[in-house]
Amino acid sequence: MLARRNAIRKRLEKVKHRTSNAERIVRDRAFSFIAALFGSKKGHRTAPDKMKEAEKQVSDSNDFDFLVGRWRVHHRRLKERLVGNHDWVEFEGTCVMQKILGGAGNMDENVLDFPGDAYCAVTLRTYDAAKRQWSIWWIDGRNPGHLDPPVVGGFKDGAGTFYTDDTLRGKLIRVRFLWTNLTTRPHWEQAFSEDGGKTWETNWTMEFVKSHASTRCPVIELRQYTMVPGERDTLIALFEREFIETQEATGMTLIGQFRDLSDSDRFVWLRGFNDMDARAAQLGEFYGGPVWKAHRDAANATIIDSDNVLLLRPVSPTSGFHLEQARRAPLGSDTKRKDLLVATIYHLGKTKGADFAAFFERKLRPHLTQAGILVLASFITETHPNTFPRLPVREDANVFVWFARFPDCEAYEKATAVAESKREKEGAVKLAELTKEQSEVLLLSPTPRSLL
């Protein structure tokens, strides 16, 4: 049994770190560059020697420790640089940062939802213990073979300042990075100077907010129930009274409960788990416990079919649901909600989930962003065997699922009309090639106590 659990854990670690092709290219480029910087050469110290030295310089090489972890990032970027432009583009993104090289460096993976051109990127930072300074490279996923000159500098009095020389439109410019507010909400900004540093124009800022929920639910169940006609509200009332807190008491997360607006006899809900072993233990605890035993007959009497279940995992470590700001209404709440959650399910056939995810990021997400549709979360099929066979899942499924949220149905209709008017033939043809059947679109109205 122990050996089997260890094998499962190893497989889960592989699952958790799968990324899209675009992200993998950028990551591989970063690590290749690390190897080039620190590879063993005659007359030079080896990477292990540098790691040992870095450990001695722990107070200085820890300058960027404030950034370790997962973040949601608000970007403001000037439309045009050094032309007197004052129009800013604002958009969201994510950042995941980790230390590398035994503390002699760090890197972060970024997803930037820039309107019409969403992309991924990597920041690579290395620390020179002898000079007591950092070098920082930015690797753009749209052109991962190109490296700009590194900005170089360090921290003093709680702020980081870094400089380099570069060119813009054929002219020499000075580039400056600033890091401030390190212990509260980190702030980064980039500025350019065309007069040697006498005056500066800030053209890009990032505000970082710690994300505690990006790995809260690495395993997701999307459950669609076919109801006995007219019994959906009966189950919802029972569910919200008896089955939310009692399931979460086992350690799982009840993400959301919904009425399907396209089918009056369908109930849809989402729940999440830390991993597949936890799923088995927590489901066993709930379905073997007194609350389910007391109410299962009443619940089952409202349901015709409960086997339409997709087992999912986030496309990347940061593409799941971010629930840190979500608040559940108290027991007994019956307030009707106007907001709408839309789930789009693509059936991939033989297409690999990672390949479709790369296509989605490159072609579909920018198109959606142009139409004002922001992707809330995205998932692919979790391929691990069902660890709780008592509850069937669609083990033959191979899907890509993304979610978006709208203030109401009218906002959804307007956004989809804009998206349809901007649809590109090339993208539609490629989408048809990568999928095996018509996509499913679920229009989901949250119940009063839905967390999402």
C-alpha positions in Angstrom: 0.0 0.0 0.0 2.9 2.4 0.9 4.6 1.7 -2.4 1.4 2.4 -4.3 0.9 5.7 -2.5 4.5 6.8 -3.3 3.9 5.9 -6.9 0.7 8.0 -7.0 2.5 11.0 -5.4 5.3 10.8 -7.9 2.7 10.8 -10.7 0.8 13.7 -9.2 4.0 15.7 -9.0 4.4 15.2 -12.8 0.8 16.1 -13.4 1.0 19.3 -11.3 4.0 20.6 -13.3 2.7 20.1 -16.8 2.5 23.3 -18.8 1.5 24.5 -22.2 3.9 24.3 -25.1 4.5 28.0 -25.0 5.3 28.0 -21.3 7.6 25.0 -21.7 9.6 26.7 -24.5 10.1 29.8 -22.3 11.1 27.7 -19.2 13.5 25.6 -21.3 15.0 28.7 -22.7 15.5 30.1 -19.2 17.2 26.9 -17.9 19.4 26.7 -21.0 20.5 30.2 -20.3 21.3 29.3 -16.7 23.4 26.4 -17.9 25.3 28.8 -20.2 25.9 31.2 -17.4 27.0 28.7 -14.8 28.4 25.8 -16.9 31.8 24.4 -15.9 34.7 25.9 -17.9 38.4 25.6 -17.6 39.8 28.3 -15.2 36.3 29.0 -13.9 34.5 27.8 -10.8 31.8 25.2 -11.3 28.1 25.7 -10.6 28.3 23.8 -7.2 31.2 26.0 -6.1 29.1 29.1 -6.9 26.1 27.6 -5.0 28.3 27.1 -1.9 29.5 30.7 -2.1 25.9 31.9 -2.5 24.9 30.1 0.7 27.5 32.2 2.5 26.0 35.3 1.1 22.5 34.5 2.3 21.7 38.0 3.6 22.3 39.5 0.1 21.1 36.7 -2.1 17.8 36.8 -0.3 16.9 40.3 -1.6 14.1 38.9 -3.7 12.6 36.6 -1.1 9.6 39.0 -0.8 8.5 37.8 -4.2 8.6 34.0 -3.6 5.3 32.4 -4.2 2.2 33.0 -6.3 0.8 36.4 -7.2 -2.0 38.1 -9.1 -0.6 41.1 -10.9 -2.3 44.3 -12.1 -0.5 45.8 -15.1 -0.5 49.4 -16.4 1.4 49.9 -19.7 1.9 53.0 -21.8 0.6 52.5 -25.3 3.6 54.2 -26.9 7.0 55.0 -25.4 9.0 58.3 -25.5 6.6 60.0 -27.9 4.7 62.1 -25.3 1.8 59.5 -25.1 -0.4 59.5 -22.0 -2.8 56.6 -22.9 -2.4 53.6 -20.6 -3.6 50.0 -21.1 -4.6 48.1 -17.9 -4.8 44.3 -17.7 -4.4 41.4 -15.3 -1.8 38.7 -15.0 -0.2 36.1 -12.7 3.3 35.5 -11.5 4.9 32.4 -9.9 8.4 32.9 -8.4 10.9 30.4 -7.1 14.5 30.4 -6.0 17.1 28.5 -8.0 20.8 27.7 -8.1 21.0 27.1 -4.3 20.0 30.7 -3.7 22.2 32.3 -6.2 19.3 33.2 -8.4 15.5 33.1 -8.9 13.0 32.9 -11.7 9.3 33.7 -12.2 6.8 32.5 -14.8 4.3 35.1 -15.9 1.0 35.1 -17.7 0.0 38.5 -19.1 -3.6 38.9 -20.3 -2.7 41.8 -22.5 -5.8 42.8 -24.6 -5.6 41.1 -28.0 -2.1 39.6 -27.4 -2.0 37.5 -24.2 1.3 35.8 -23.7 3.7 34.2 -21.2 7.1 35.3 -20.1 9.9 34.4 -17.7 12.1 36.7 -15.5 15.6 35.3 -14.7 17.7 36.8 -11.9 21.2 35.9 -10.9 23.2 37.2 -8.0 27.0 38.0 -8.2 28.2 37.5 -4.6 31.6 39.2 -5.4 30.1 42.3 -6.8 27.0 42.1 -4.5 24.7 42.9 -7.4 21.9 41.3 -9.4 21.5 40.8 -13.2 18.0 40.5 -14.5 16.8 39.1 -17.9 13.2 39.2 -19.3 12.4 36.4 -21.7 9.2 37.1 -23.8 7.3 33.9 -24.8 6.4 35.4 -28.2 10.1 35.5 -29.1 11.9 33.2 -26.6 15.1 33.0 -28.6 15.8 36.7 -28.0 17.4 38.2 -24.9 17.5 41.9 -24.1 20.5 43.2 -22.2 20.3 42.5 -18.4 19.4 45.3 -16.0 22.0 45.4 -13.2 21.7 46.7 -9.7 20.7 46.0 -6.1 18.7 47.1 -3.1 19.3 49.9 -0.6 17.0 51.4 2.1 14.2 49.0 1.2 14.1 49.7 -2.6 15.7 48.1 -5.6 17.1 50.0 -8.5 18.5 48.4 -11.7 19.8 49.9 -14.9 20.9 49.0 -18.4 21.5 50.6 -21.9 19.3 49.6 -24.8 18.0 50.9 -28.1 14.5 52.1 -29.1 13.7 52.8 -32.7 17.4 52.9 -33.4 18.3 55.4 -30.7 20.3 54.7 -27.5 18.2 54.8 -24.3 18.7 54.2 -20.6 16.4 51.6 -18.9 15.5 51.6 -15.2 13.7 49.0 -13.1 12.4 50.1 -9.6 11.1 47.8 -6.8 9.3 49.4 -3.9 6.7 48.5 -1.2 8.5 45.2 -0.7 6.8 44.2 2.6 3.2 45.2 1.8 2.1 45.1 -1.9 5.2 44.9 -4.0 5.4 47.5 -6.8 7.5 47.3 -9.9 8.0 49.9 -12.6 10.0 50.3 -15.8 11.1 53.7 -17.1 13.1 54.9 -20.2 15.3 57.9 -20.6 16.6 59.3 -23.9 18.8 61.9 -22.3 21.2 59.7 -20.3 19.1 59.5 -17.2 18.4 63.2 -16.6 14.7 62.7 -17.1 12.6 59.5 -17.0 9.3 58.4 -18.5 7.6 55.5 -16.6 6.0 53.2 -19.2 5.0 50.0 -17.3 3.9 49.3 -13.7 3.0 46.1 -11.9 1.1 45.8 -8.6 1.4 42.4 -6.9 -1.2 40.9 -4.6 -0.4 37.6 -2.9 -2.5 34.7 -4.3 -3.2 32.0 -1.7 -5.7 30.0 -3.7 -3.9 29.2 -6.9 -3.2 25.7 -5.7 -6.1 25.3 -3.4 -7.9 22.9 -5.7 -5.5 21.2 -8.1 -8.2 18.5 -8.6 -11.7 19.6 -9.7 -15.0 17.7 -10.3 -17.4 19.3 -12.7 -20.7 17.5 -11.9 -23.8 17.7 -14.1 -27.0 16.0 -12.7 -30.1 15.2 -14.7 -33.0 15.9 -12.4 -36.5 14.5 -12.0 -38.6 17.1 -13.7 -39.5 19.9 -11.3 -37.2 18.6 -8.5 -34.1 20.8 -9.0 -35.0 23.4 -6.4 -35.8 20.7 -4.0 -32.3 19.3 -4.2 -30.8 22.8 -4.1 -32.6 23.6 -0.9 -31.4 20.4 0.7 -27.9 20.7 -0.7 -27.4 24.3 0.7 -28.8 23.4 4.1 -27.1 20.0 4.7 -24.2 19.3 2.2 -21.9 22.4 2.1 -20.4 22.8 5.5 -20.4 19.0 6.1 -18.4 18.3 2.9 -16.0 21.1 3.6 -15.4 19.8 7.1 -13.6 16.8 5.5 -11.1 19.2 3.8 -12.6 19.5 0.3 -13.8 22.8 -1.2 -17.4 23.4 -2.4 -16.6 25.8 -5.2 -20.1 26.4 -6.6 -23.6 25.3 -7.2 -25.6 26.3 -10.2 -28.9 26.2 -12.1 -28.3 25.5 -15.8 -30.3 28.2 -17.6 -30.4 26.1 -20.8 -32.0 23.1 -19.1 -34.5 23.5 -16.3 -33.8 19.9 -15.2 -30.1 20.1 -14.8 -28.1 20.9 -11.6 -24.4 21.6 -11.9 -21.8 21.9 -9.2 -18.1 22.1 -8.7 -15.9 20.8 -5.8 -12.2 20.7 -5.4 -9.4 18.7 -3.7 -5.7 19.1 -2.9 -4.8 15.8 -4.7 -6.3 12.5 -5.7 -5.3 10.7 -2.4 -7.1 13.5 -0.5 -10.1 13.1 -2.8 -10.4 9.4 -1.9 -10.1 10.0 1.8 -12.5 13.0 1.9 -15.2 11.4 -0.2 -15.0 8.3 1.8 -15.4 10.3 5.0 -18.4 12.2 3.8 -20.3 9.4 2.0 -19.7 7.1 4.9 -20.7 9.7 7.4 -24.0 10.3 9.3 -25.2 13.4 7.3 -25.2 11.6 3.9 -26.8 8.6 5.4 -29.5 10.7 6.9 -30.3 12.6 3.7 -29.2 10.4 0.8 -32.6 8.9 0.1 -34.2 12.4 -0.2 -31.4 13.6 -2.4 -31.4 10.5 -4.7 -35.1 10.8 -5.1 -34.6 14.0 -7.0 -31.9 12.7 -9.4 -32.3 10.7 -12.6 -28.6 10.5 -13.4 -25.4 11.7 -11.5 -22.7 10.0 -13.6 -21.9 13.0 -15.9 -18.7 14.0 -14.1 -15.5 15.5 -15.5 -12.4 15.1 -13.4 -10.2 18.1 -14.2 -6.9 19.8 -13.3 -5.7 23.4 -13.9 -3.9 23.9 -17.2 -1.0 25.5 -15.2 -0.4 26.1 -11.5 -2.1 29.5 -11.7 -5.0 28.8 -14.1 -7.4 27.4 -11.5 -10.1 29.3 -9.6 -8.8 32.1 -7.4 -11.1 32.1 -4.4 -9.2 34.2 -1.9 -11.8 37.0 -2.1 -14.8 34.8 -2.4 -17.3 34.8 0.5 -20.1 32.3 1.0 -23.5 33.6 2.0 -24.6 32.4 5.4 -26.9 29.4 6.1 -30.5 30.2 5.2 -29.7 32.8 2.5 -32.1 32.9 -0.4 -31.0 36.0 -2.3 -31.3 35.6 -6.0 -28.2 36.3 -7.9 -27.9 38.0 -11.3 -24.4 37.1 -12.2 -23.6 34.3 -14.7 -20.9 31.8 -14.9 -20.3 30.3 -18.4 -18.4 27.1 -18.8 -17.2 26.1 -22.3 -16.2 22.5 -22.8 -14.1 21.5 -25.8 -13.9 17.7 -26.6 -10.4 17.1 -27.9 -10.5 13.5 -29.2 -6.8 12.6 -29.8 -5.5 16.1 -29.4 -3.3 16.5 -26.3 -4.5 18.8 -23.7 -1.2 20.7 -23.5 -1.3 21.2 -27.3 -4.8 22.6 -27.2 -3.9 24.8 -24.2 -1.1 26.4 -26.3 -3.5 27.0 -29.1 -6.0 28.5 -26.7 -3.4 30.9 -25.3 -2.1 31.9 -28.7 -5.3 32.3 -30.6 -8.5 32.1 -28.6 -7.7 34.0 -25.4 -6.6 37.1 -27.2 -9.7 37.0 -29.3 -11.9 36.7 -26.2 -10.0 39.5 -24.5 -10.7 41.8 -27.4 -14.4 41.1 -27.0 -14.2 42.0 -23.3 -14.4 38.3 -22.1 -11.8 37.5 -19.4 -11.0 33.9 -18.8 -11.6 33.1 -15.1 -10.0 29.7 -15.1 -9.0 26.9 -17.5 -8.7 23.1 -17.0 -7.8 19.9 -18.8 -8.7 16.3 -18.1 -7.1 14.8 -15.0 -5.8 11.5 -16.3 -5.2 9.8 -12.9 -7.4 6.8 -12.3 -10.5 7.4 -10.3 -9.5 7.0 -6.6 -13.1 6.7 -5.4 -14.8 4.2 -7.8 -18.0 4.3 -5.9 -18.7 7.6 -7.7 -18.1 7.2 -11.5 -16.4 9.8 -13.6 -16.1 10.0 -17.4 -12.7 8.2 -17.7 -12.9 8.3 -21.5 -13.1 12.1 -21.6 -10.4 14.3 -23.0 -11.5 17.9 -22.6 -10.4 21.5 -22.2 -12.8 23.6 -20.1 -12.6 27.3 -19.5 -14.9 29.6 -17.4 -15.9 33.2 -17.7 -18.1 35.3 -15.4 -20.5 38.1 -16.4 -22.5 40.6 -14.3 -25.8 39.3 -15.9 -27.2 37.6 -19.0 -27.4 40.8 -21.0 -23.6 41.4 -20.5 -22.9 37.9 -21.7 -25.1 38.3 -24.8 -23.3 41.6 -25.7 -19.9 40.1 -25.3 -20.6 37.0 -27.3 -22.0 39.2 -30.1 -18.8 41.2 -30.2 -16.7 38.0 -30.1 -18.7 36.5 -33.0 -18.3 39.7 -35.1 -14.5 39.5 -34.6 -14.1 35.8 -35.2 -11.3 34.9 -37.5 -11.8 32.2 -40.1 -8.3 30.8 -39.6 -8.8 30.3 -35.8 -12.2 28.7 -36.4 -10.8 26.2 -38.9 -8.0 25.3 -36.5 -10.4 24.9 -33.6 -12.5 22.5 -35.7 -9.3 20.5 -36.5 -8.4 20.2 -32.8 -11.8 19.1 -31.5 -13.9 16.1 -32.4 -17.4 17.4 -31.8 -19.4 20.6 -31.1 -18.3 22.3 -27.9 -20.7 22.5 -24.9 -21.6 25.8 -23.4 -23.2 25.8 -19.9 -25.0 29.0 -18.8 -24.8 28.7 -15.0 -26.8 30.8 -12.6 -25.2 30.6 -9.1 -27.4 29.5 -6.2 -27.6 31.8 -3.2 -24.8 30.0 -1.3 -22.5 29.3 -4.2 -18.9 30.3 -3.3 -18.1 31.2 -6.9 
